[in-house]
Amino acid sequence: MAKAVKTIGTVVGTIATIASFIPGPHQPFAIAASRIAAVAVTAATVAEGLTARPPPARGSVTQVLIAPDAPQPYVMGEGYFAGVLRHDVGYGPTLKKVPNPYRFMPVVYSGGGPVQSISPRFDFEPIPSWYNGFLYTDTQLGACPEADALSPQWAGAPGWGSSSKLSGQAAIGFSALFDKDGKRFAGVDLRGSIGAYGQWVKVYDPRKDSTFPGGSGSHRLGDETTYEYSANPALHAGTYAYGRYQNGKRTMGMGLAADAIDWAVIAAWANVCEANGWENFFGVVYEPGDRWANLKDICFAGGAEPVALGQLTFRYRAPTVALDTITEADLTDDDQSVMAMQSFRDRINTGIPKYRSPAHNWEMVDAEPVVNSTFLTEDGEEKRETWPCNFVTDEDQASQLVAYHIWDSRELAPITLVCMPRLRAYRPGECLHLDLPELGLDTTAIILRRELDPATMKVKLELMGETSAKHAYCLGLTGTAPPTPAVGQTAQERDELAAAVTYEANSSAISLSLGGGPNTYDSTEIDNLRARLDALEAAP
């Protein structure tokens, strides 16, 4: 039966370790500066099968990350992110019998700045007027170097000063005032409610670089002042593979040399993403972390896979034209191999796209299953897989990408041919026509892997059949999003309710003061109220 044909490559990169801290015994989560160290490592590429396995689902972007040595986030595309808390301190003089009434929380959202835009959020919305006078923000896009440190609304925040700069990092400093009357922040966890919405990191576009063949514009690889914002997955993949730099030091990304990346393929792939409308793109990666897995996730949103050869290139889904024809005269006397079809175990007919839904507070949700009825009839049973499209924010795009993977599981593969030296120039992702009657082949095929024998110059090609009709089918699909959940209480409503509740000492009763004065409820009445509230929450 068919087995996945595996490729092992070697990519030399560096791991950027970012340890940000403020010295001092009382502030374990604080930041004074970033300390960046780069260590050269060799990373083996993940083996690529004929049909890629679903990527692991990434975690929530709506929960603030709190850790003493938290990783550095890198945010791409447009969307909401809760960020990484870098400092949290209460301080200030006693006001109205309230000690330490001030709170300062700087939150980092992304390295690789300056980003295009960043806007503070509270419960996923712009900060409401309810918090006027009680919640303040200071925002930076992440210039390098940053002119000033984030400024607390009230001076004197312990462990934070003018040297506490966050150069190259998009960040917001939140300053909150404790409300003596308990009407603000009474019903919310402040750290769980704050966040930012933005158009995040900028990218290099070879099509806008006049030094690149066919390019036109001021973009220059490595000069980040020339980069521009885009939600095109191809451009993010290329920029991440090259890496992000500050003062000559790599702070994010794989760190490949400029000529180790196939920019011509990236430019062509970027055009395909634009033509298909595959720019509903948003996601967060962290470093230290698995850079190859990060790159694969970025590529998946644009219908592509990275391929590590002597040069990093990409195989992307698009209608293609055969560049050459392989005939019997092109084959050597070596063994040739053709599998009649992929194994029943590996073929699927139903895919469930998971995507990051703006309508569901940016959480991963399931779109309606993509079902190929022809394949379902052939198999005689449903064979389904769930595909997390971690960086996709649109159900149509997610459905189209999953449809391609259903087709890939059915294409004629693997095809292994050992050819004469004249075919050595063709690379993975390129299309050839196979005119090989003795092997039963008269079809177009995509090169998945190429091996060159330096002694004989023979070239071994691993190929997958290419059905041209699948592109119209896949790109014509539209997805169906799940219902939008009912909107719950606002932060103001939760605060008002929490402020109205008092508990009687040594009693199971509570007192609730709303409008007409205080009322006392026993445990049975409390249970009834809770049931009514649950019913209201569940109501459409």
ZADRENTOR-895307 format. One record per residue (C-alpha): residue number from 1; residue in one letter; x, y, z. Coordinates in steps of 0.02 Angstrom, whole numbers, always signed. Each point is the difference from the previous one (the first is absolute). Layout:
BEGIN
<NUM,"A",<X,Y,Z>>
...
REM end
This chain:
BEGIN
<1,"M",<+0,+0,+0>>
<2,"A",<+53,+178,-26>>
<3,"K",<+113,+76,+128>>
<4,"A",<+44,+182,+27>>
<5,"V",<+159,+48,-91>>
<6,"K",<+106,+92,+126>>
<7,"T",<+125,+139,-22>>
<8,"I",<+132,+43,+127>>
<9,"G",<+87,+167,-25>>
<10,"T",<+113,+106,+106>>
<11,"V",<-35,+182,+37>>
<12,"V",<+125,+101,+100>>
<13,"G",<-83,+131,+107>>
<14,"T",<+14,+85,+166>>
<15,"I",<-106,+1,+155>>
<16,"A",<-31,+172,+70>>
<17,"T",<-16,-10,+189>>
<18,"I",<-82,+154,+69>>
<19,"A",<+8,+18,+188>>
<20,"S",<-77,+163,+60>>
<21,"F",<+4,+46,+182>>
<22,"I",<+15,+136,+131>>
<23,"P",<+119,-32,+144>>
<24,"G",<-81,+10,+170>>
<25,"P",<-71,-121,+128>>
<26,"H",<-179,+64,-10>>
<27,"Q",<-33,-1,-188>>
<28,"P",<+26,-176,-73>>
<29,"F",<-102,+39,-157>>
<30,"A",<+74,+172,-38>>
<31,"I",<+104,+56,-148>>
<32,"A",<+143,+123,-7>>
<33,"A",<+83,-52,-164>>
<34,"S",<+11,-142,-124>>
<35,"R",<+153,-112,-2>>
<36,"I",<+21,-87,-166>>
<37,"A",<+118,-145,-31>>
<38,"A",<+12,-98,-162>>
<39,"V",<+65,-178,-6>>
<40,"A",<+34,-88,-166>>
<41,"V",<-87,-166,-18>>
<42,"T",<-38,-125,-137>>
<43,"A",<-183,-47,-19>>
<44,"A",<-55,-151,-99>>
<45,"T",<-155,+35,-103>>
<46,"V",<-158,-94,+40>>
<47,"A",<-29,-146,-119>>
<48,"E",<-126,+44,-134>>
<49,"G",<-123,-132,-56>>
<50,"L",<-93,-11,-163>>
<51,"T",<-148,+74,+90>>
<52,"A",<+43,+107,+151>>
<53,"R",<-76,-45,+167>>
<54,"P",<-111,+129,+86>>
<55,"P",<+101,+127,+101>>
<56,"P",<-25,+7,+188>>
<57,"A",<-129,+128,+56>>
<58,"R",<+77,+154,+79>>
<59,"G",<-60,+69,+165>>
<60,"S",<-110,+148,+41>>
<61,"V",<+50,+177,-48>>
<62,"T",<-123,+73,+126>>
<63,"Q",<+88,-45,+163>>
<64,"V",<+140,+111,+67>>
<65,"L",<+159,-102,+17>>
<66,"I",<+71,+18,+176>>
<67,"A",<+169,-81,+35>>
<68,"P",<+165,+54,+77>>
<69,"D",<+95,-41,-160>>
<70,"A",<-135,+8,-132>>
<71,"P",<+46,-25,-184>>
<72,"Q",<-2,+142,-126>>
<73,"P",<-159,+13,-106>>
<74,"Y",<+1,+42,-185>>
<75,"V",<-169,+49,-72>>
<76,"M",<-45,-2,-185>>
<77,"G",<-153,+60,-95>>
<78,"E",<-148,+90,+76>>
<79,"G",<-87,-52,+161>>
<80,"Y",<-12,+1,+189>>
<81,"F",<+135,-60,+120>>
<82,"A",<+2,+2,+190>>
<83,"G",<+190,+17,+11>>
<84,"V",<+136,-44,+124>>
<85,"L",<-1,+86,+170>>
<86,"R",<+174,+66,+37>>
<87,"H",<-30,+96,+163>>
<88,"D",<-141,+18,+127>>
<89,"V",<+14,+111,+153>>
<90,"G",<-113,+90,+122>>
<91,"Y",<+65,+160,+80>>
<92,"G",<-37,+178,+53>>
<93,"P",<-52,+98,+155>>
<94,"T",<-152,-42,+105>>
<95,"L",<-150,+87,-79>>
<96,"K",<-168,+3,+89>>
<97,"K",<+63,-136,+117>>
<98,"V",<+53,-109,-148>>
<99,"P",<+185,-49,+0>>
<100,"N",<+91,-29,-166>>
<101,"P",<-145,+60,-108>>
<102,"Y",<+99,+1,-163>>
<103,"R",<+39,-149,-110>>
<104,"F",<+118,-5,-151>>
<105,"M",<+6,-142,-125>>
<106,"P",<+108,+11,-157>>
<107,"V",<-51,-136,-125>>
<108,"V",<+107,-49,-151>>
<109,"Y",<-94,-55,-156>>
<110,"S",<+129,-28,-136>>
<111,"G",<+182,+9,-44>>
<112,"G",<+55,+47,-176>>
<113,"G",<-63,+179,+20>>
<114,"P",<-46,+128,-43>>
<115,"V",<-169,-78,-41>>
<116,"Q",<-128,+83,-110>>
<117,"S",<-128,+42,+136>>
<118,"I",<-51,-48,+176>>
<119,"S",<-156,+48,+98>>
<120,"P",<-41,-40,+183>>
<121,"R",<-150,-110,+34>>
<122,"F",<-105,-46,+151>>
<123,"D",<-109,-154,-17>>
<124,"F",<+45,+0,-187>>
<125,"E",<-73,+174,-25>>
<126,"P",<+71,+178,+8>>
<127,"I",<+15,+54,+181>>
<128,"P",<-175,+64,+51>>
<129,"S",<-31,+168,+82>>
<130,"W",<-50,-95,+158>>
<131,"Y",<+186,-7,+42>>
<132,"N",<+39,+185,-33>>
<133,"G",<+110,+61,+141>>
<134,"F",<+37,-178,+57>>
<135,"L",<+92,-82,-146>>
<136,"Y",<+137,+81,-105>>
<137,"T",<+113,-65,-137>>
<138,"D",<+166,+44,-78>>
<139,"T",<+31,-85,-167>>
<140,"Q",<+155,-29,-106>>
<141,"L",<+18,-79,-172>>
<142,"G",<+173,-69,+34>>
<143,"A",<+122,+121,-79>>
<144,"C",<+183,-48,+6>>
<145,"P",<+70,+84,+98>>
<146,"E",<-151,+51,+103>>
<147,"A",<+9,+183,+53>>
<148,"D",<-77,-23,+172>>
<149,"A",<-58,-135,+119>>
<150,"L",<-186,-29,+22>>
<151,"S",<-60,+129,+124>>
<152,"P",<-113,-39,+150>>
<153,"Q",<-142,+122,+27>>
<154,"W",<+64,+28,+176>>
<155,"A",<+187,+18,+25>>
<156,"G",<+100,-110,+116>>
<157,"A",<-44,-176,-57>>
<158,"P",<+128,-112,+90>>
<159,"G",<+121,-89,-114>>
<160,"W",<-45,+105,-150>>
<161,"G",<+95,+153,-62>>
<162,"S",<+64,+96,-149>>
<163,"S",<+121,-141,-43>>
<164,"S",<-140,-129,-11>>
<165,"K",<-13,+15,-188>>
<166,"L",<-74,-135,-112>>
<167,"S",<+82,+41,-166>>
<168,"G",<-69,-93,-149>>
<169,"Q",<-149,-64,+99>>
<170,"A",<-181,+53,-22>>
<171,"A",<-65,+27,+177>>
<172,"I",<-130,+87,+107>>
<173,"G",<+19,+63,+177>>
<174,"F",<-166,-15,+95>>
<175,"S",<-22,+111,+154>>
<176,"A",<-149,-32,+114>>
<177,"L",<-69,+93,+152>>
<178,"F",<-83,-100,+137>>
<179,"D",<-178,+58,+26>>
<180,"K",<-34,+27,+185>>
<181,"D",<-186,-23,-29>>
<182,"G",<+31,-167,-85>>
<183,"K",<-96,+46,-157>>
<184,"R",<+143,-23,-123>>
<185,"F",<+95,-163,-28>>
<186,"A",<-114,-85,+127>>
<187,"G",<-69,-130,-118>>
<188,"V",<+149,-26,-116>>
<189,"D",<+174,-72,+6>>
<190,"L",<+97,+146,-69>>
<191,"R",<+140,-109,-68>>
<192,"G",<-127,-110,-88>>
<193,"S",<-92,+146,-80>>
<194,"I",<+136,+106,-79>>
<195,"G",<+73,-30,-173>>
<196,"A",<+39,+83,-166>>
<197,"Y",<-65,-2,-177>>
<198,"G",<+123,+38,-136>>
<199,"Q",<+70,-14,-173>>
<200,"W",<+162,-77,+53>>
<201,"V",<+175,-28,-70>>
<202,"K",<+57,+66,-168>>
<203,"V",<+80,-109,-133>>
<204,"Y",<+120,+2,-147>>
<205,"D",<-80,-17,-171>>
<206,"P",<+121,-48,-142>>
<207,"R",<-128,+63,-126>>
<208,"K",<+27,+175,+69>>
<209,"D",<+190,-10,-7>>
<210,"S",<+75,+77,-156>>
<211,"T",<+160,-99,+27>>
<212,"F",<-98,-163,-14>>
<213,"P",<-31,-64,-178>>
<214,"G",<-170,+65,-52>>
<215,"G",<-22,+101,+160>>
<216,"S",<-38,+184,+14>>
<217,"G",<+12,+106,+156>>
<218,"S",<+102,+48,+152>>
<219,"H",<-8,-163,+99>>
<220,"R",<+172,-66,+47>>
<221,"L",<+28,-165,+87>>
<222,"G",<+77,+30,+171>>
<223,"D",<-46,+186,+5>>
<224,"E",<-155,-10,+108>>
<225,"T",<-37,+185,-22>>
<226,"T",<-56,-44,-177>>
<227,"Y",<-119,-140,+52>>
<228,"E",<-188,+21,-9>>
<229,"Y",<-151,-78,+84>>
<230,"S",<-83,-146,-90>>
<231,"A",<-112,-147,+44>>
<232,"N",<+71,-107,-141>>
<233,"P",<+60,-168,+71>>
<234,"A",<+135,-20,-135>>
<235,"L",<+85,+163,+49>>
<236,"H",<-7,-44,+184>>
<237,"A",<+77,-170,-36>>
<238,"G",<+145,+78,-95>>
<239,"T",<+29,+135,+130>>
<240,"Y",<-5,-124,+144>>
<241,"A",<+120,-117,-90>>
<242,"Y",<+123,+144,-24>>
<243,"G",<-22,+64,+179>>
<244,"R",<-28,+164,+91>>
<245,"Y",<+150,+103,+55>>
<246,"Q",<+36,+141,+122>>
<247,"N",<+171,+83,+4>>
<248,"G",<+70,-142,-104>>
<249,"K",<-65,-134,+120>>
<250,"R",<-135,-122,-49>>
<251,"T",<-147,+10,+120>>
<252,"M",<-127,-110,-89>>
<253,"G",<-13,-122,-144>>
<254,"M",<+108,-135,-78>>
<255,"G",<+149,+107,-52>>
<256,"L",<+30,-75,-173>>
<257,"A",<+116,+90,-119>>
<258,"A",<-83,+103,-137>>
<259,"D",<+57,-118,-138>>
<260,"A",<-57,-152,+100>>
<261,"I",<-182,+48,-33>>
<262,"D",<-90,-17,-167>>
<263,"W",<-72,+176,-14>>
<264,"A",<-63,-30,-177>>
<265,"V",<-116,-137,+65>>
<266,"I",<-55,+113,+144>>
<267,"A",<-46,+138,-123>>
<268,"A",<-101,-120,-109>>
<269,"W",<-84,-77,+153>>
<270,"A",<-45,+173,+67>>
<271,"N",<-88,+37,-165>>
<272,"V",<-101,-161,+19>>
<273,"C",<-51,+46,+179>>
<274,"E",<-62,+169,-61>>
<275,"A",<-95,-76,-146>>
<276,"N",<-83,-130,+112>>
<277,"G",<-43,+124,+138>>
<278,"W",<+109,-98,+121>>
<279,"E",<+46,+151,+105>>
<280,"N",<-117,-32,+147>>
<281,"F",<+154,-28,+104>>
<282,"F",<+39,+22,+185>>
<283,"G",<+105,-95,+125>>
<284,"V",<+130,+2,+137>>
<285,"V",<+161,-100,+14>>
<286,"Y",<+122,-2,+144>>
<287,"E",<+188,-15,+18>>
<288,"P",<+94,-90,+66>>
<289,"G",<-101,-133,-88>>
<290,"D",<-9,-117,-149>>
<291,"R",<+36,+116,-147>>
<292,"W",<-32,-133,-132>>
<293,"A",<-172,-34,+75>>
<294,"N",<-33,+188,+3>>
<295,"L",<+47,+14,-184>>
<296,"K",<-112,-147,-47>>
<297,"D",<-148,+81,+88>>
<298,"I",<+29,+164,-92>>
<299,"C",<+12,-92,-166>>
<300,"F",<-158,-102,+31>>
<301,"A",<-106,+159,+3>>
<302,"G",<+57,+32,-179>>
<303,"G",<-25,-179,-62>>
<304,"A",<+186,-40,-1>>
<305,"E",<+135,-105,+81>>
<306,"P",<+184,+43,+25>>
<307,"V",<+126,-110,-88>>
<308,"A",<+179,-5,+64>>
<309,"L",<+129,-35,-135>>
<310,"G",<+163,+92,-31>>
<311,"Q",<-117,+150,-5>>
<312,"L",<-162,+21,+97>>
<313,"T",<-145,-3,-121>>
<314,"F",<-188,-26,+12>>
<315,"R",<-129,-114,-82>>
<316,"Y",<-163,+94,-14>>
<317,"R",<-172,-48,-67>>
<318,"A",<-40,+82,-167>>
<319,"P",<-42,-49,-179>>
<320,"T",<+164,-35,-86>>
<321,"V",<+71,-36,-173>>
<322,"A",<+114,-147,-38>>
<323,"L",<+175,+64,-35>>
<324,"D",<+62,-158,-86>>
<325,"T",<-48,-178,-45>>
<326,"I",<+82,-155,+70>>
<327,"T",<+2,-142,-127>>
<328,"E",<+72,-176,+3>>
<329,"A",<+161,+70,-73>>
<330,"D",<+25,+107,+155>>
<331,"L",<-1,-149,+120>>
<332,"T",<+156,-94,+54>>
<333,"D",<+16,-188,+23>>
<334,"D",<-31,+20,+186>>
<335,"D",<-160,-62,+82>>
<336,"Q",<-151,+112,-30>>
<337,"S",<-148,+0,+118>>
<338,"V",<-183,+50,-19>>
<339,"M",<-135,-31,+130>>
<340,"A",<-169,-26,-81>>
<341,"M",<-86,+106,+133>>
<342,"Q",<+26,+57,+178>>
<343,"S",<-50,-121,+136>>
<344,"F",<-179,-8,+60>>
<345,"R",<+64,+45,+173>>
<346,"D",<+75,+164,-59>>
<347,"R",<-143,+60,-110>>
<348,"I",<-128,+117,+76>>
<349,"N",<-166,+65,-68>>
<350,"T",<-54,+119,+138>>
<351,"G",<+98,+140,+81>>
<352,"I",<-49,+112,+146>>
<353,"P",<+83,+171,-12>>
<354,"K",<+44,+85,+163>>
<355,"Y",<+37,+186,-15>>
<356,"R",<+26,+150,+113>>
<357,"S",<-167,+89,-1>>
<358,"P",<-12,+189,+34>>
<359,"A",<-186,-26,+37>>
<360,"H",<+45,-121,+141>>
<361,"N",<+127,+111,+88>>
<362,"W",<+143,-68,-107>>
<363,"E",<-14,-178,+66>>
<364,"M",<+20,-153,-111>>
<365,"V",<-170,-64,-59>>
<366,"D",<-62,-133,-120>>
<367,"A",<-74,+47,-168>>
<368,"E",<-123,-117,-83>>
<369,"P",<+82,-160,-66>>
<370,"V",<+68,+0,-177>>
<371,"V",<-68,-159,-82>>
<372,"N",<+50,-62,-172>>
<373,"S",<-153,-103,-47>>
<374,"T",<+91,-92,-140>>
<375,"F",<+137,-59,+116>>
<376,"L",<-128,-43,+135>>
<377,"T",<-92,-113,-123>>
<378,"E",<+163,-83,-55>>
<379,"D",<+51,-38,+179>>
<380,"G",<-170,-59,+58>>
<381,"E",<+25,+81,+169>>
<382,"E",<+43,+169,+74>>
<383,"K",<+186,+24,+27>>
<384,"R",<+29,+166,+83>>
<385,"E",<+142,+104,+70>>
<386,"T",<+3,+165,+93>>
<387,"W",<+121,+131,-67>>
<388,"P",<+47,+146,+114>>
<389,"C",<+28,+150,-112>>
<390,"N",<+87,+92,+141>>
<391,"F",<+35,+162,-94>>
<392,"V",<-161,+11,-102>>
<393,"T",<-142,+117,+52>>
<394,"D",<-129,-38,-136>>
<395,"E",<-106,-155,-19>>
<396,"D",<+6,+3,-191>>
<397,"Q",<+189,+3,-4>>
<398,"A",<+9,-139,+130>>
<399,"S",<-123,-107,-99>>
<400,"Q",<+98,+23,-162>>
<401,"L",<+164,-48,+82>>
<402,"V",<-75,-156,+78>>
<403,"A",<-77,-48,-168>>
<404,"Y",<+175,+1,-76>>
<405,"H",<+61,-119,+134>>
<406,"I",<-145,-118,-34>>
<407,"W",<+53,-2,-183>>
<408,"D",<+183,-26,+44>>
<409,"S",<-48,-158,+94>>
<410,"R",<-74,-70,-162>>
<411,"E",<+128,+50,-130>>
<412,"L",<+105,-132,-89>>
<413,"A",<+151,-23,+112>>
<414,"P",<+136,-41,+33>>
<415,"I",<+84,+1,-170>>
<416,"T",<+188,-31,+9>>
<417,"L",<+102,+23,-159>>
<418,"V",<+188,-3,-28>>
<419,"C",<+38,+112,-149>>
<420,"M",<+141,+53,-113>>
<421,"P",<+103,+156,+44>>
<422,"R",<-100,+115,-114>>
<423,"L",<-140,+6,+130>>
<424,"R",<+113,+54,+142>>
<425,"A",<-52,+183,-9>>
<426,"Y",<-181,-29,+52>>
<427,"R",<-43,+29,+183>>
<428,"P",<-137,-42,+125>>
<429,"G",<-163,+88,-36>>
<430,"E",<+25,+1,-188>>
<431,"C",<-112,-97,-119>>
<432,"L",<+50,-128,-131>>
<433,"H",<-102,-107,-120>>
<434,"L",<+29,-187,+13>>
<435,"D",<-16,-92,-166>>
<436,"L",<+50,-175,+56>>
<437,"P",<-114,-134,-77>>
<438,"E",<+99,-145,+72>>
<439,"L",<-36,+67,+175>>
<440,"G",<-181,+42,-43>>
<441,"L",<+31,+186,+19>>
<442,"D",<-69,+139,-109>>
<443,"T",<-25,+140,+124>>
<444,"T",<+71,+159,+70>>
<445,"A",<+90,-11,+167>>
<446,"I",<+77,+114,+131>>
<447,"I",<+178,-30,+60>>
<448,"L",<+3,-30,+187>>
<449,"R",<+184,-43,+23>>
<450,"R",<+158,-4,-103>>
<451,"E",<+163,-94,+32>>
<452,"L",<+154,+24,-109>>
<453,"D",<+139,-129,-13>>
<454,"P",<+160,+105,-18>>
<455,"A",<+98,-146,-73>>
<456,"T",<-118,-42,-143>>
<457,"M",<-109,+158,-2>>
<458,"K",<-154,-111,+0>>
<459,"V",<-149,+83,+83>>
<460,"K",<-127,-93,+105>>
<461,"L",<-172,+83,+2>>
<462,"E",<-143,-31,+120>>
<463,"L",<-162,+62,-77>>
<464,"M",<-187,+13,+34>>
<465,"G",<-134,+1,-134>>
<466,"E",<-82,+168,-35>>
<467,"T",<-186,+8,-42>>
<468,"S",<-27,+170,-79>>
<469,"A",<-189,-3,+29>>
<470,"K",<+23,+2,+189>>
<471,"H",<+48,+185,+3>>
<472,"A",<-169,+62,-63>>
<473,"Y",<-87,-118,+123>>
<474,"C",<+102,+52,+152>>
<475,"L",<+2,+187,-36>>
<476,"G",<-187,+1,-32>>
<477,"L",<-43,-62,+174>>
<478,"T",<-77,+112,+132>>
<479,"G",<+0,-44,+183>>
<480,"T",<-135,+16,+132>>
<481,"A",<+47,+75,+166>>
<482,"P",<-77,-60,+165>>
<483,"P",<-129,+112,+82>>
<484,"T",<+66,+153,+89>>
<485,"P",<-20,-22,+188>>
<486,"A",<-119,+114,+94>>
<487,"V",<+82,+156,+69>>
<488,"G",<+14,-5,+190>>
<489,"Q",<+16,+139,+127>>
<490,"T",<+111,+149,-32>>
<491,"A",<+141,+39,+120>>
<492,"Q",<-103,+144,+70>>
<493,"E",<-150,-114,+33>>
<494,"R",<+110,-127,+89>>
<495,"D",<+78,+138,+105>>
<496,"E",<-170,+69,+49>>
<497,"L",<-66,-171,+48>>
<498,"A",<+156,-47,+98>>
<499,"A",<-1,+166,+92>>
<500,"A",<-183,-28,+51>>
<501,"V",<+30,-168,+83>>
<502,"T",<+49,-17,+183>>
<503,"Y",<+11,-159,+103>>
<504,"E",<-68,-9,+177>>
<505,"A",<+124,-70,+125>>
<506,"N",<-29,-181,+57>>
<507,"S",<-148,-16,-118>>
<508,"S",<-43,-80,-165>>
<509,"A",<-99,+154,-52>>
<510,"I",<+55,+145,-108>>
<511,"S",<-60,+178,-13>>
<512,"L",<-24,+81,-170>>
<513,"S",<-21,+188,-15>>
<514,"L",<-67,+53,-169>>
<515,"G",<-113,+148,-29>>
<516,"G",<-134,-11,+133>>
<517,"G",<+112,-46,+146>>
<518,"P",<+77,-155,+79>>
<519,"N",<-86,-169,-7>>
<520,"T",<+53,-158,+91>>
<521,"Y",<-10,-172,-80>>
<522,"D",<+17,-170,+83>>
<523,"S",<+88,-150,-79>>
<524,"T",<-156,-65,-91>>
<525,"E",<-34,+169,-76>>
<526,"I",<+183,+14,-48>>
<527,"D",<-11,-165,-94>>
<528,"N",<-156,+62,-90>>
<529,"L",<+87,+161,-48>>
<530,"R",<+151,-96,-62>>
<531,"A",<-112,-112,-107>>
<532,"R",<-86,+152,-75>>
<533,"L",<+168,+80,-38>>
<534,"D",<+59,-161,-83>>
<535,"A",<-157,-3,-106>>
<536,"L",<+27,+181,-53>>
<537,"E",<+182,-37,-45>>
<538,"A",<-57,-147,-109>>
<539,"A",<-137,+99,-86>>
<540,"P",<+33,+52,-183>>
REM end
